[in-house]
């Protein structure tokens, strides 16, 4: 399995609790905006009260410009990957969301 790692990526915006847009560092000063859909995590839909609360939690945790590392094993398209977002302290954003009750572990099948 191929792994893509984008260190020193900068958060552009939070789309919803389990999708963020980052300016991905690809080396040689080549950056591009990509959406990262968190792997193995399911958060409430953004048009629900729980979804709005979860999104606000991520926005407070990762304001625009925050540096993160993106680790992906699956490229969905040129501008979207399925992967893990690691915070500056090494924690997984997905694990933080789950620990705080804003998401659940997702292992396939229909999303909640």
The first five atom37 places (N, CA, C, CB, O) and aatype in JSON, in Angstrom:
{
  "aatype": [20, 20, 20, 20, 20, 20, 20, 20, 20, 20, 20, 20, 20, 20, 20, 20, 20, 20, 20, 20, 20, 20, 20, 20, 20, 20, 20, 20, 20, 20, 20, 20, 20, 20, 20, 20, 20, 20, 20, 20, 20, 20, 20, 20, 20, 20, 20, 20, 20, 20, 20, 20, 20, 20, 20, 20, 20, 20, 20, 20, 20, 20, 20, 20, 20, 20, 20, 20, 20, 20, 20, 20, 20, 20, 20, 20, 20, 20, 20, 20, 20, 20, 20, 20, 20, 20, 20, 20, 20, 20, 20, 20, 20, 20, 20, 20, 20, 20, 20, 20, 20, 20, 20, 20, 20, 20, 20, 20, 20, 20, 20, 20],
  "atom_mask": [
    [1, 1, 1, 1, 1],
    [1, 1, 1, 1, 1],
    [1, 1, 1, 1, 1],
    [1, 1, 1, 1, 1],
    [1, 1, 1, 1, 1],
    [1, 1, 1, 1, 1],
    [1, 1, 1, 1, 1],
    [1, 1, 1, 1, 1],
    [1, 1, 1, 1, 1],
    [1, 1, 1, 1, 1],
    [1, 1, 1, 1, 1],
    [1, 1, 1, 1, 1],
    [1, 1, 1, 1, 1],
    [1, 1, 1, 1, 1],
    [1, 1, 1, 1, 1],
    [1, 1, 1, 1, 1],
    [1, 1, 1, 1, 1],
    [1, 1, 1, 1, 1],
    [1, 1, 1, 1, 1],
    [1, 1, 1, 1, 1],
    [1, 1, 1, 1, 1],
    [1, 1, 1, 1, 1],
    [1, 1, 1, 1, 1],
    [1, 1, 1, 1, 1],
    [1, 1, 1, 1, 1],
    [1, 1, 1, 1, 1],
    [1, 1, 1, 1, 1],
    [1, 1, 1, 1, 1],
    [1, 1, 1, 1, 1],
    [1, 1, 1, 1, 1],
    [1, 1, 1, 1, 1],
    [1, 1, 1, 1, 1],
    [1, 1, 1, 1, 1],
    [1, 1, 1, 1, 1],
    [1, 1, 1, 1, 1],
    [1, 1, 1, 1, 1],
    [1, 1, 1, 1, 1],
    [1, 1, 1, 1, 1],
    [1, 1, 1, 1, 1],
    [1, 1, 1, 1, 1],
    [1, 1, 1, 1, 1],
    [1, 1, 1, 1, 1],
    [1, 1, 1, 1, 1],
    [1, 1, 1, 1, 1],
    [1, 1, 1, 1, 1],
    [1, 1, 1, 1, 1],
    [1, 1, 1, 1, 1],
    [1, 1, 1, 1, 1],
    [1, 1, 1, 1, 1],
    [1, 1, 1, 1, 1],
    [1, 1, 1, 1, 1],
    [1, 1, 1, 1, 1],
    [1, 1, 1, 1, 1],
    [1, 1, 1, 1, 1],
    [1, 1, 1, 1, 1],
    [1, 1, 1, 1, 1],
    [1, 1, 1, 1, 1],
    [1, 1, 1, 1, 1],
    [1, 1, 1, 1, 1],
    [1, 1, 1, 1, 1],
    [1, 1, 1, 1, 1],
    [1, 1, 1, 1, 1],
    [1, 1, 1, 1, 1],
    [1, 1, 1, 1, 1],
    [1, 1, 1, 1, 1],
    [1, 1, 1, 1, 1],
    [1, 1, 1, 1, 1],
    [1, 1, 1, 1, 1],
    [1, 1, 1, 1, 1],
    [1, 1, 1, 1, 1],
    [1, 1, 1, 1, 1],
    [1, 1, 1, 1, 1],
    [1, 1, 1, 1, 1],
    [1, 1, 1, 1, 1],
    [1, 1, 1, 1, 1],
    [1, 1, 1, 1, 1],
    [1, 1, 1, 1, 1],
    [1, 1, 1, 1, 1],
    [1, 1, 1, 1, 1],
    [1, 1, 1, 1, 1],
    [1, 1, 1, 1, 1],
    [1, 1, 1, 1, 1],
    [1, 1, 1, 1, 1],
    [1, 1, 1, 1, 1],
    [1, 1, 1, 1, 1],
    [1, 1, 1, 1, 1],
    [1, 1, 1, 1, 1],
    [1, 1, 1, 1, 1],
    [1, 1, 1, 1, 1],
    [1, 1, 1, 1, 1],
    [1, 1, 1, 1, 1],
    [1, 1, 1, 1, 1],
    [1, 1, 1, 1, 1],
    [1, 1, 1, 1, 1],
    [1, 1, 1, 1, 1],
    [1, 1, 1, 1, 1],
    [1, 1, 1, 1, 1],
    [1, 1, 1, 1, 1],
    [1, 1, 1, 1, 1],
    [1, 1, 1, 1, 1],
    [1, 1, 1, 1, 1],
    [1, 1, 1, 1, 1],
    [1, 1, 1, 1, 1],
    [1, 1, 1, 1, 1],
    [1, 1, 1, 1, 1],
    [1, 1, 1, 1, 1],
    [1, 1, 1, 1, 1],
    [1, 1, 1, 1, 1],
    [1, 1, 1, 1, 1],
    [1, 1, 1, 1, 1],
    [1, 1, 1, 1, 1],
    [1, 1, 1, 1, 1]
  ],
  "atom_positions": [
    [[0.84, -1.17, 0.0], [0.0, 0.0, 0.0], [0.89, 1.24, 0.0], [-0.96, -0.01, 1.21], [1.84, 1.34, 0.77]],
    [[0.57, 2.18, -0.87], [1.31, 3.42, -0.95], [0.78, 4.41, 0.09], [1.23, 4.02, -2.36], [-0.43, 4.5, 0.31]],
    [[1.68, 5.13, 0.71], [1.3, 6.15, 1.67], [1.81, 7.49, 1.18], [1.85, 5.83, 3.09], [2.97, 7.62, 0.79]],
    [[0.95, 8.5, 1.21], [1.34, 9.86, 0.89], [1.33, 10.65, 2.19], [0.39, 10.5, -0.18], [0.36, 10.61, 2.94]],
    [[2.4, 11.38, 2.44], [2.5, 12.19, 3.65], [2.73, 13.64, 3.24], [3.65, 11.68, 4.59], [3.63, 13.95, 2.47]],
    [[1.89, 14.52, 3.78], [1.99, 15.94, 3.51], [2.29, 16.66, 4.83], [0.68, 16.5, 2.85], [1.38, 17.09, 5.53]],
    [[3.58, 16.78, 5.18], [3.93, 17.47, 6.43], [3.76, 18.97, 6.27], [5.39, 17.13, 6.85], [3.74, 19.49, 5.15]],
    [[3.65, 19.66, 7.37], [3.57, 21.13, 7.38], [2.46, 21.67, 6.49], [4.9, 21.71, 6.94], [2.6, 22.74, 5.9]],
    [[1.36, 20.94, 6.4], [0.19, 21.44, 5.67], [-0.51, 22.48, 6.54], [-0.79, 20.28, 5.3], [-0.5, 22.38, 7.77]],
    [[-1.1, 23.47, 5.91], [-1.8, 24.54, 6.65], [-3.3, 24.42, 6.42], [-1.28, 25.94, 6.21], [-3.76, 24.26, 5.29]],
    [[-4.04, 24.5, 7.5], [-5.5, 24.45, 7.4], [-5.99, 25.7, 6.67], [-6.15, 24.34, 8.81], [-5.63, 26.82, 7.02]],
    [[-6.81, 25.48, 5.64], [-7.45, 26.59, 4.93], [-8.83, 26.84, 5.54], [-7.57, 26.29, 3.4], [-9.19, 27.96, 5.89]],
    [[-9.62, 25.74, 5.65], [-10.95, 25.87, 6.23], [-11.45, 24.5, 6.67], [-11.94, 26.5, 5.22], [-10.96, 23.47, 6.22]],
    [[-12.43, 24.53, 7.54], [-13.11, 23.32, 7.99], [-14.39, 23.22, 7.18], [-13.39, 23.34, 9.54], [-15.26, 24.09, 7.27]],
    [[-14.53, 22.16, 6.4], [-15.73, 21.94, 5.59], [-16.85, 21.43, 6.5], [-15.46, 20.95, 4.42], [-17.95, 21.96, 6.51]],
    [[-16.54, 20.4, 7.24], [-17.4, 19.86, 8.29], [-16.48, 19.12, 9.25], [-18.53, 18.91, 7.71], [-15.27, 19.14, 9.08]],
    [[-17.04, 18.47, 10.25], [-16.19, 17.9, 11.3], [-15.22, 16.85, 10.78], [-17.04, 17.29, 12.37], [-14.13, 16.69, 11.34]],
    [[-15.59, 16.12, 9.73], [-14.69, 15.07, 9.24], [-14.09, 15.37, 7.86], [-15.42, 13.77, 9.19], [-13.6, 14.46, 7.19]],
    [[-14.14, 16.63, 7.44], [-13.51, 17.05, 6.19], [-12.91, 18.43, 6.37], [-14.53, 17.04, 5.01], [-13.6, 19.38, 6.75]],
    [[-11.6, 18.55, 6.1], [-10.97, 19.86, 6.16], [-10.2, 20.1, 4.87], [-10.03, 19.98, 7.39], [-9.77, 19.16, 4.21]],
    [[-10.05, 21.36, 4.52], [-9.26, 21.74, 3.35], [-7.93, 22.26, 3.85], [-10.0, 22.8, 2.48], [-7.87, 23.09, 4.75]],
    [[-6.85, 21.76, 3.25], [-5.51, 22.18, 3.65], [-4.7, 22.62, 2.45], [-4.79, 21.04, 4.38], [-4.96, 22.2, 1.32]],
    [[-3.73, 23.46, 2.7], [-2.72, 23.81, 1.71], [-1.62, 22.79, 1.92], [-2.21, 25.32, 1.85], [-0.82, 22.91, 2.86]],
    [[-1.56, 21.79, 1.06], [-0.67, 20.64, 1.27], [0.73, 20.93, 0.77], [-1.22, 19.4, 0.57], [0.92, 21.34, -0.38]],
    [[1.7, 20.72, 1.62], [3.1, 20.9, 1.27], [3.56, 19.66, 0.51], [3.97, 21.13, 2.54], [3.58, 18.56, 1.05]],
    [[3.92, 19.85, -0.76], [4.39, 18.73, -1.57], [5.88, 18.82, -1.87], [3.61, 18.68, -2.87], [6.38, 18.11, -2.74]],
    [[6.57, 19.66, -1.18], [8.01, 19.8, -1.4], [8.3, 20.78, -2.52], [8.63, 18.46, -1.71], [7.43, 21.1, -3.32]],
    [[9.52, 21.25, -2.56], [9.97, 22.2, -3.58], [9.03, 23.39, -3.7], [10.09, 21.5, -4.91], [8.82, 23.91, -4.8]],
    [[8.48, 23.82, -2.59], [7.57, 24.97, -2.54], [6.32, 24.77, -3.38], [8.3, 26.22, -2.99], [5.65, 25.74, -3.74]],
    [[6.01, 23.54, -3.7], [4.81, 23.23, -4.49], [3.69, 22.87, -3.53], [5.08, 22.07, -5.51], [3.71, 21.79, -2.93]],
    [[2.73, 23.75, -3.4], [1.6, 23.49, -2.5], [0.32, 23.53, -3.32], [1.56, 24.53, -1.34], [0.25, 24.16, -4.37]],
    [[-0.69, 22.84, -2.8], [-2.0, 22.91, -3.44], [-3.08, 22.64, -2.4], [-2.12, 21.91, -4.61], [-2.85, 21.94, -1.42]],
    [[-4.23, 23.21, -2.62], [-5.34, 22.98, -1.72], [-5.97, 21.62, -1.98], [-6.38, 24.08, -1.86], [-6.33, 21.31, -3.12]],
    [[-6.11, 20.83, -0.94], [-6.8, 19.55, -1.05], [-7.77, 19.4, 0.12], [-5.79, 18.37, -1.08], [-7.55, 19.92, 1.21]],
    [[-8.86, 18.68, -0.15], [-9.78, 18.33, 0.93], [-9.37, 16.98, 1.48], [-11.26, 18.31, 0.44], [-9.07, 16.05, 0.73]],
    [[-9.35, 16.88, 2.79], [-9.02, 15.62, 3.46], [-10.27, 15.13, 4.17], [-7.83, 15.81, 4.47], [-10.78, 15.77, 5.09]],
    [[-10.77, 13.99, 3.72], [-11.9, 13.32, 4.38], [-11.28, 12.35, 5.37], [-12.86, 12.58, 3.35], [-10.52, 11.47, 4.97]],
    [[-11.61, 12.5, 6.65], [-11.0, 11.66, 7.67], [-11.36, 10.19, 7.46], [-11.42, 12.11, 9.06], [-12.54, 9.85, 7.34]],
    [[-10.36, 9.35, 7.43], [-10.55, 7.91, 7.28], [-11.06, 7.32, 8.58], [-9.23, 7.21, 6.85], [-10.67, 7.75, 9.67]],
    [[-11.94, 6.35, 8.47], [-12.42, 5.56, 9.61], [-13.11, 6.39, 10.68], [-11.27, 4.83, 10.24], [-13.13, 6.02, 11.85]],
    [[-13.7, 7.53, 10.27], [-14.4, 8.41, 11.2], [-15.71, 8.84, 10.55], [-13.53, 9.65, 11.59], [-15.75, 9.15, 9.36]],
    [[-16.78, 8.87, 11.33], [-18.06, 9.37, 10.85], [-18.58, 10.4, 11.84], [-19.08, 8.21, 10.65], [-18.83, 10.08, 13.0]],
    [[-18.73, 11.63, 11.38], [-19.26, 12.71, 12.2], [-20.66, 13.06, 11.71], [-18.33, 13.97, 12.17], [-21.01, 12.74, 10.57]],
    [[-21.46, 13.7, 12.54], [-22.82, 14.07, 12.13], [-22.8, 14.99, 10.9], [-23.56, 14.75, 13.29], [-21.84, 15.74, 10.7]],
    [[-23.85, 14.94, 10.11], [-23.96, 15.8, 8.93], [-23.97, 17.27, 9.36], [-25.23, 15.47, 8.11], [-24.52, 17.61, 10.41]],
    [[-23.37, 18.12, 8.55], [-23.18, 19.52, 8.95], [-24.48, 20.32, 9.04], [-22.26, 20.19, 7.98], [-24.49, 21.39, 9.64]],
    [[-25.57, 19.82, 8.45], [-26.83, 20.55, 8.51], [-27.66, 20.18, 9.75], [-27.65, 20.28, 7.26], [-28.81, 20.62, 9.88]],
    [[-27.09, 19.38, 10.65], [-27.77, 19.02, 11.9], [-27.16, 19.81, 13.05], [-27.67, 17.49, 12.16], [-26.06, 20.35, 12.94]],
    [[-27.89, 19.87, 14.17], [-27.36, 20.58, 15.34], [-26.04, 19.95, 15.81], [-28.39, 20.57, 16.5], [-25.08, 20.65, 16.12]],
    [[-26.0, 18.61, 15.86], [-24.78, 17.92, 16.29], [-23.64, 18.17, 15.3], [-25.03, 16.4, 16.42], [-22.49, 18.31, 15.7]],
    [[-23.97, 18.24, 14.01], [-22.96, 18.52, 12.99], [-22.38, 19.91, 13.12], [-23.56, 18.34, 11.62], [-21.18, 20.11, 12.94]],
    [[-23.24, 20.88, 13.43], [-22.76, 22.26, 13.62], [-21.87, 22.36, 14.86], [-23.96, 23.23, 13.75], [-20.86, 23.07, 14.85]],
    [[-22.25, 21.65, 15.91], [-21.43, 21.64, 17.13], [-20.08, 20.99, 16.86], [-22.17, 20.9, 18.27], [-19.04, 21.5, 17.3]],
    [[-20.08, 19.87, 16.13], [-18.83, 19.17, 15.82], [-17.93, 20.02, 14.94], [-19.13, 17.84, 15.12], [-16.72, 20.08, 15.15]],
    [[-18.52, 20.69, 13.95], [-17.73, 21.56, 13.07], [-17.11, 22.7, 13.88], [-18.6, 22.13, 11.93], [-15.93, 23.02, 13.7]],
    [[-17.89, 23.32, 14.76], [-17.37, 24.41, 15.6], [-16.22, 23.92, 16.48], [-18.49, 24.99, 16.47], [-15.26, 24.66, 16.71]],
    [[-16.31, 22.69, 16.98], [-15.23, 22.11, 17.78], [-13.94, 22.03, 16.96], [-15.63, 20.69, 18.29], [-12.88, 22.41, 17.44]],
    [[-14.05, 21.55, 15.71], [-12.86, 21.43, 14.86], [-12.33, 22.82, 14.5], [-13.18, 20.63, 13.57], [-11.12, 23.03, 14.49]],
    [[-13.22, 23.76, 14.21], [-12.77, 25.12, 13.88], [-12.01, 25.76, 15.04], [-13.98, 26.0, 13.5], [-11.04, 26.47, 14.82]],
    [[-12.45, 25.49, 16.27], [-11.74, 26.02, 17.44], [-10.39, 25.34, 17.63], [-12.59, 25.85, 18.71], [-9.41, 25.97, 18.04]],
    [[-10.34, 24.04, 17.32], [-9.11, 23.26, 17.47], [-8.1, 23.59, 16.37], [-9.43, 21.77, 17.46], [-6.9, 23.63, 16.61]],
    [[-8.61, 23.82, 15.15], [-7.76, 24.03, 13.98], [-8.15, 25.29, 13.22], [-7.83, 22.82, 13.04], [-8.69, 25.21, 12.13]],
    [[-7.88, 26.47, 13.79], [-8.19, 27.68, 13.04], [-7.35, 27.77, 11.76], [-7.95, 28.93, 13.92], [-6.31, 27.12, 11.65]],
    [[-7.81, 28.55, 10.82], [-7.11, 28.74, 9.56], [-5.64, 29.07, 9.83], [-7.77, 29.85, 8.71], [-5.33, 29.91, 10.67]],
    [[-4.75, 28.41, 9.11], [-3.32, 28.63, 9.26], [-2.63, 27.65, 10.18], [-3.08, 29.99, 9.77], [-1.4, 27.6, 10.23]],
    [[-3.41, 26.84, 10.92], [-2.82, 25.84, 11.81], [-2.06, 24.81, 10.99], [-3.92, 25.16, 12.67], [-2.54, 24.34, 9.96]],
    [[-0.87, 24.44, 11.46], [-0.06, 23.45, 10.77], [-0.44, 22.04, 11.22], [1.44, 23.71, 11.01], [-0.52, 21.76, 12.42]],
    [[-0.67, 21.16, 10.25], [-1.0, 19.76, 10.51], [-0.21, 18.88, 9.55], [-2.54, 19.5, 10.35], [0.4, 19.37, 8.59]],
    [[-0.22, 17.59, 9.81], [0.36, 16.62, 8.89], [-0.77, 15.74, 8.38], [1.48, 15.76, 9.58], [-1.59, 15.25, 9.16]],
    [[-0.81, 15.55, 7.07], [-1.82, 14.69, 6.46], [-1.15, 13.4, 6.02], [-2.52, 15.4, 5.25], [-0.11, 13.43, 5.35]],
    [[-1.73, 12.27, 6.4], [-1.24, 10.95, 5.99], [-2.39, 10.27, 5.26], [-0.75, 10.09, 7.23], [-3.47, 10.11, 5.81]],
    [[-2.14, 9.88, 4.01], [-3.21, 9.29, 3.21], [-2.75, 8.0, 2.55], [-3.69, 10.27, 2.15], [-1.61, 7.88, 2.1]],
    [[-3.65, 7.04, 2.51], [-3.42, 5.79, 1.78], [-4.32, 5.71, 0.56], [-3.65, 4.58, 2.7], [-4.23, 4.76, -0.22]],
    [[-5.19, 6.7, 0.4], [-6.16, 6.66, -0.69], [-6.36, 8.05, -1.27], [-7.51, 6.08, -0.21], [-6.75, 8.98, -0.55]],
    [[-6.1, 8.19, -2.55], [-6.34, 9.44, -3.27], [-7.69, 9.29, -3.95], [-5.19, 9.76, -4.3], [-7.86, 8.44, -4.82]],
    [[-8.64, 10.12, -3.56], [-9.99, 10.05, -4.13], [-10.04, 10.78, -5.46], [-11.02, 10.64, -3.15], [-10.68, 10.31, -6.4]],
    [[-9.38, 11.93, -5.55], [-9.27, 12.7, -6.78], [-8.05, 13.6, -6.64], [-10.59, 13.54, -7.07], [-7.34, 13.53, -5.64]],
    [[-7.82, 14.45, -7.63], [-6.66, 15.33, -7.56], [-6.77, 16.34, -6.42], [-6.48, 16.06, -8.87], [-5.77, 16.9, -5.99]],
    [[-7.99, 16.58, -5.95], [-8.17, 17.59, -4.91], [-8.79, 17.03, -3.64], [-9.03, 18.71, -5.43], [-9.17, 17.8, -2.75]],
    [[-8.91, 15.71, -3.52], [-9.53, 15.11, -2.33], [-8.83, 13.8, -2.0], [-11.05, 14.87, -2.55], [-8.61, 12.96, -2.87]],
    [[-8.48, 13.65, -0.73], [-7.86, 12.41, -0.26], [-8.64, 11.9, 0.94], [-6.36, 12.64, 0.11], [-9.33, 12.65, 1.63]],
    [[-8.53, 10.6, 1.17], [-9.05, 9.98, 2.38], [-7.84, 9.74, 3.26], [-9.86, 8.64, 2.07], [-6.9, 9.07, 2.83]],
    [[-7.84, 10.25, 4.47], [-6.64, 10.08, 5.28], [-6.8, 10.53, 6.71], [-5.52, 10.82, 4.66], [-7.9, 10.74, 7.21]],
    [[-5.67, 10.65, 7.35], [-5.59, 11.03, 8.75], [-4.98, 12.43, 8.84], [-4.75, 10.0, 9.57], [-4.04, 12.74, 8.11]],
    [[-5.51, 13.24, 9.71], [-4.94, 14.55, 10.0], [-4.32, 14.47, 11.38], [-6.02, 15.7, 9.91], [-4.99, 14.18, 12.37]],
    [[-3.02, 14.73, 11.44], [-2.31, 14.7, 12.73], [-2.06, 16.12, 13.2], [-0.97, 13.92, 12.61], [-1.58, 16.98, 12.45]],
    [[-2.39, 16.36, 14.45], [-2.18, 17.66, 15.06], [-0.7, 17.85, 15.37], [-3.03, 17.82, 16.34], [0.09, 16.91, 15.27]],
    [[-0.32, 19.06, 15.76], [1.08, 19.36, 16.05], [1.65, 18.46, 17.13], [1.23, 20.8, 16.47], [2.85, 18.15, 17.11]],
    [[0.81, 18.02, 18.08], [1.29, 17.15, 19.15], [1.24, 15.67, 18.79], [0.48, 17.38, 20.4], [1.5, 14.81, 19.63]],
    [[0.91, 15.35, 17.52], [0.9, 13.97, 17.05], [-0.43, 13.26, 17.16], [1.9, 13.2, 17.78], [-0.6, 12.17, 16.62]],
    [[-1.39, 13.87, 17.86], [-2.71, 13.23, 17.98], [-3.43, 13.22, 16.64], [-3.56, 13.95, 19.03], [-3.23, 14.1, 15.81]],
    [[-4.25, 12.21, 16.44], [-5.1, 12.12, 15.26], [-6.36, 12.94, 15.49], [-5.45, 10.63, 14.94], [-7.0, 12.82, 16.54]],
    [[-6.72, 13.78, 14.52], [-7.95, 14.56, 14.63], [-9.15, 13.64, 14.81], [-8.14, 15.46, 13.39], [-10.04, 13.94, 15.61]],
    [[-9.19, 12.54, 14.08], [-10.29, 11.59, 14.23], [-10.41, 11.05, 15.64], [-10.12, 10.45, 13.26], [-11.51, 10.96, 16.18]],
    [[-9.29, 10.69, 16.23], [-9.31, 10.19, 17.61], [-9.8, 11.25, 18.59], [-7.91, 9.7, 18.03], [-10.53, 10.95, 19.53]],
    [[-9.39, 12.5, 18.36], [-9.83, 13.6, 19.23], [-11.34, 13.79, 19.11], [-9.09, 14.92, 18.87], [-12.03, 13.95, 20.11]],
    [[-11.85, 13.76, 17.88], [-13.3, 13.89, 17.67], [-14.07, 12.79, 18.38], [-13.63, 13.87, 16.16], [-15.08, 13.05, 19.03]],
    [[-13.59, 11.57, 18.26], [-14.25, 10.43, 18.9], [-14.2, 10.56, 20.42], [-13.6, 9.1, 18.45], [-15.2, 10.35, 21.1]],
    [[-13.03, 10.9, 20.94], [-12.85, 11.03, 22.39], [-13.78, 12.1, 22.99], [-11.39, 11.36, 22.71], [-14.22, 11.97, 24.13]],
    [[-14.06, 13.14, 22.22], [-14.91, 14.23, 22.71], [-16.38, 14.05, 22.32], [-14.4, 15.56, 22.18], [-17.2, 14.94, 22.55]],
    [[-16.71, 12.91, 21.73], [-18.1, 12.6, 21.42], [-18.67, 13.27, 20.19], [-18.93, 12.97, 22.56], [-19.88, 13.33, 20.02]],
    [[-17.79, 13.77, 19.31], [-18.25, 14.45, 18.09], [-18.23, 13.55, 16.86], [-17.4, 15.66, 17.83], [-18.6, 13.99, 15.77]],
    [[-17.82, 12.3, 17.02], [-17.76, 11.36, 15.89], [-17.71, 9.95, 16.45], [-16.53, 11.65, 14.96], [-17.51, 9.73, 17.64]],
    [[-17.89, 9.0, 15.55], [-17.76, 7.58, 15.9], [-16.81, 6.92, 14.92], [-19.16, 6.86, 15.89], [-16.56, 7.44, 13.83]],
    [[-16.29, 5.79, 15.31], [-15.4, 5.01, 14.43], [-16.24, 4.48, 13.27], [-14.71, 3.84, 15.21], [-17.36, 4.02, 13.47]],
    [[-15.7, 4.56, 12.06], [-16.38, 4.09, 10.85], [-15.54, 2.99, 10.22], [-16.62, 5.26, 9.84], [-14.36, 3.19, 9.93]],
    [[-16.15, 1.84, 9.99], [-15.4, 0.72, 9.4], [-16.05, 0.19, 8.13], [-15.25, -0.41, 10.41], [-15.87, -0.98, 7.79]],
    [[-16.8, 1.01, 7.45], [-17.46, 0.61, 6.2], [-18.97, 0.59, 6.38], [-16.97, -0.76, 5.73], [-19.48, 0.71, 7.49]],
    [[-19.66, 0.43, 5.27], [-21.11, 0.41, 5.32], [-21.69, 1.81, 5.26], [-21.58, -0.28, 6.58], [-20.96, 2.79, 5.11]],
    [[-23.02, 1.9, 5.37], [-23.67, 3.22, 5.28], [-23.25, 4.13, 6.42], [-25.19, 3.06, 5.27], [-23.09, 3.68, 7.56]],
    [[-23.07, 5.39, 6.11], [-22.71, 6.37, 7.14], [-23.97, 6.86, 7.82], [-21.92, 7.56, 6.53], [-25.05, 6.93, 7.23]],
    [[-23.79, 7.2, 9.13], [-24.91, 7.63, 9.96], [-25.52, 8.88, 9.49], [-24.49, 7.81, 11.34], [-26.48, 9.37, 10.1]]
  ]
}
